Amino acid sequence: MEELISQARNGDPDAFTALMESQMQNMYKAARSVLCNDEDIADAISDTILVCWEKLSQLKEARYFRTWMTRILLNKCNDILRKRRQMVWMDEIPETPDVDDGFENSEWKEALNSLAENFRLVVMLYYIEGFKTSEISQILDIPEGTVRSRLARGREQLAGLLQLKVVN
């Protein structure tokens, strides 16, 4: 990956494309943890790709590319959420595609969605994306101790929610 980053920094569009394609699934999962609408997710990802291309020269160390990219993505997701709150909704029922994706329709996903956003985001970044607590701290710009406590509280809530599902 560092070779692709180096080539992309030198202006190679094919290397940048390959780099972004290698991160597409990670970006989708991270955006999905914040946004529920596929169109919003696509917008956040495309905006992130554009910012990454424009600002790649500002990345200090290639090994932090994924952390840097994820932070940009989460900022774009938050921008979309802010814009959505400002919108006036019409009385239309949106068309929703019938997607049968094992992860999306699982009890795990349902339990994650019931967590408060600050817990859900930390749990998703840790368990689904595989980031370390120190990396999550950098992405979310919060102290590492806060990440660990949110992770612990998120685990407790998930355990309680999933235990209720097993009992019922």
C-alpha positions in Angstrom: 0.0 0.0 0.0 2.9 2.4 0.8 4.1 2.0 -2.8 0.7 2.9 -4.2 0.6 6.0 -1.9 4.1 7.0 -3.1 3.0 6.7 -6.7 -0.2 8.5 -6.1 1.6 11.4 -4.4 3.7 11.7 -7.6 0.5 12.2 -9.6 -0.2 8.7 -10.8 -4.0 8.4 -11.2 -3.9 4.7 -11.7 -2.1 4.1 -8.4 -4.6 6.4 -6.7 -7.5 4.5 -8.2 -6.0 1.2 -7.1 -5.4 2.6 -3.6 -9.0 3.8 -3.3 -10.4 0.5 -4.7 -8.4 -1.4 -2.0 -10.1 0.7 0.7 -13.6 0.8 -0.8 -15.1 -1.9 1.5 -13.5 -0.3 4.6 -15.0 3.1 3.6 -18.4 1.6 3.0 -18.5 -0.2 6.4 -17.3 3.0 8.2 -19.8 5.2 6.4 -22.6 2.6 7.0 -22.0 2.8 10.7 -22.9 6.5 10.7 -25.3 6.8 7.7 -28.2 4.5 6.9 -29.0 5.7 3.4 -27.0 4.2 0.5 -27.1 7.4 -1.5 -25.7 9.3 1.5 -23.0 6.7 1.9 -22.1 7.0 -1.8 -21.9 10.8 -1.5 -19.7 10.6 1.6 -17.3 8.1 -0.1 -17.1 10.1 -3.3 -16.4 13.3 -1.4 -13.7 11.5 0.6 -12.0 10.2 -2.5 -12.0 13.7 -3.9 -10.5 15.2 -0.8 -7.9 12.4 -0.6 -6.8 13.1 -4.1 -6.6 16.8 -3.5 -4.9 16.6 -0.1 -2.7 13.5 -0.5 0.4 15.6 -0.4 -0.5 16.7 3.2 -0.4 13.1 4.5 2.7 13.0 6.7 3.3 9.3 7.0 2.0 6.7 4.5 1.4 4.1 7.2 -1.3 6.4 8.6 -3.2 6.6 5.3 -6.1 4.5 6.4 -6.6 6.5 9.6 -6.3 9.8 7.7 -8.8 8.6 5.1 -11.3 7.3 7.7 -11.2 10.6 9.6 -12.0 12.5 6.3 -14.8 10.0 5.6 -16.3 10.4 9.1 -16.2 14.2 8.7 -18.0 13.9 5.4 -20.6 11.6 7.0 -21.1 14.2 9.8 -21.5 17.0 7.2 -24.2 15.0 5.5 -26.0 14.4 8.8 -25.8 18.1 9.6 -27.3 19.0 6.2 -30.0 16.4 6.6 -31.1 17.9 10.0 -31.5 21.3 8.2 -33.7 19.9 5.4 -37.5 20.2 5.4 -38.9 16.8 4.7 -41.8 16.3 2.3 -44.6 13.8 2.9 -43.2 11.3 0.4 -42.3 7.7 1.1 -38.8 7.1 -0.2 -38.1 4.1 -2.3 -35.9 1.7 -0.5 -34.3 -1.2 -2.3 -34.8 -4.7 -0.9 -31.2 -5.8 -0.2 -30.5 -9.1 1.4 -27.0 -8.6 2.8 -26.1 -11.0 5.7 -24.4 -8.2 7.7 -27.1 -5.6 7.2 -30.0 -7.9 8.2 -28.3 -9.6 11.1 -29.1 -9.3 14.7 -25.6 -7.9 15.1 -26.4 -4.9 12.8 -29.7 -4.4 14.6 -28.0 -4.4 18.0 -25.3 -2.0 16.8 -27.9 0.4 15.4 -29.6 0.5 18.8 -26.4 1.8 20.5 -25.9 5.5 21.0 -23.9 7.0 18.1 -20.7 7.6 20.1 -20.6 4.0 21.3 -21.7 2.5 17.9 -19.0 4.4 16.0 -16.2 3.3 18.4 -17.4 -0.3 18.3 -17.7 -0.3 14.5 -14.2 1.2 14.1 -12.7 -1.3 16.6 -14.5 -4.6 15.7 -15.5 -4.1 12.0 -12.7 -1.9 10.7 -10.0 -3.3 13.0 -8.6 0.0 14.2 -6.6 0.1 17.4 -7.8 2.4 20.2 -5.0 4.8 19.6 -6.0 5.1 15.9 -9.7 5.6 16.8 -8.5 8.3 19.2 -6.8 10.1 16.3 -9.7 9.6 13.9 -12.3 10.9 16.3 -10.0 13.4 17.9 -10.8 12.3 21.4 -8.6 11.0 24.2 -7.6 7.3 24.1 -9.1 6.8 27.5 -12.5 8.0 26.2 -12.2 5.5 23.3 -11.6 2.7 25.8 -14.5 3.7 28.1 -16.9 4.0 25.1 -15.8 0.7 23.8 -16.4 -0.9 27.3 -19.8 0.7 27.6 -20.7 -0.3 24.1 -19.7 -3.9 24.8 -21.9 -3.9 27.9 -24.9 -2.5 26.0 -24.3 -5.0 23.2 -24.1 -7.9 25.6 -27.3 -6.8 27.3 -29.1 -6.4 24.0 -27.9 -9.7 22.5 -28.7 -11.5 25.7 -32.3 -10.3 25.5 -32.5 -11.6 22.0 -31.3 -15.0 23.1 -33.8 -15.2 26.0 -36.8 -14.1 23.9 
